[in-house]
Amino acid sequence: MLAVPGAPNDGARRLAEELLSIARSEMPGLDAQIGFLDGDGEEFPQLEAVLTRAAQENPERLRQAAEAAKALADEAAEAIGAADAAGEVVGVVPPVPTVPTDGPAAVVVPLLAGPDSGQLRRIRQAVMSSGSAAELTDVLGPHPLLAEALHVRLSEAGLARADRARLFTVATAADGIILATVGGEEAAQAGGITGMLLSARLAVPVMAAALDEDGAVLRVADQLRSAGSARLALAPYLIGPEVSTELISAAAEEAGCSAAEALGDYPAVGKLALAKYAAALGIRLQQASPAMR
């Protein structure tokens, strides 16, 4: 269950659907749904309502899973019996799938790159109010793949080299990055971890600032300029729905710099959401490729 913060709109829904499509491509058959924190009906279903429905449907899902596992076991037994009757040597028999009999009705993954105590409090309240006993995961970051995504978004905007190992320069490349977060000082501090990873990739200073903290972006811009950075860029450490694009643009204008796009539907975001779901259920996934571009 992808918990989508921010104002529900067509763009947020398309983004969430694309991220779930990425997750399903990694785990075919995944039952993935979207719940909007500020949903208002069938078009943008509210998180609490979707969780309540998931809890009601969970017994039927378990029954279907048990039937599917029994069918596989019966099929395997018939194949073994036919092989024995024909005098054939029976090879290694695959194990019968384990059928869950308990566990959460849903796993809720917040569509947040970093901690936002206000949004997380509302998501927790929705989980509790739904009576679903759903499990709530951590936010997606910090993670090296999010630093990669930030690098790609900056390079797409002409604000960073696509590969700092190549022997060419980008005239508009920034020499100082403002990592824009939401969630106050806690989010800015947590964003600093991903900021260090991004700084290592770009070989330029990166400092985090919360968009929802008055004057924070301008203070960080002044600090970077005081330290010698002349060409700044704002990198939104955001998936997208959390804040309006106008807020990002206003912050960039206040800091006197250009801004990259939010992380959006970068493939690593969908894969990290799936990883959170899998970890909550103890499912082992294939290791992600280090070059996820």
Secondary structure, DSSP 8 states (H G I E B T S, - for coil): -EEE-S---HHHHHHHHHHHHHHHHHSTT----EEETT--SSSS-BHHHHHHHHHHHHHHHHHHHHHHHHHHHHHHHHHHHHHHHTT--------------SS-S-EEEE--SS--HHHHHHHHHHHHHHT---EE---S-S-HHHHHHHHHHHHHTTSS-S-TTSS---TT--SEEEEEESSHHHHHHHHHHHHHHHHHHHTS-EEEEETTSTTHHHHHHHHHHHTT--SEEEEE-S-STTS-HHHHHHHHHHHTSEE----TT-HHHHHHHHHHHHHHHT-------S---
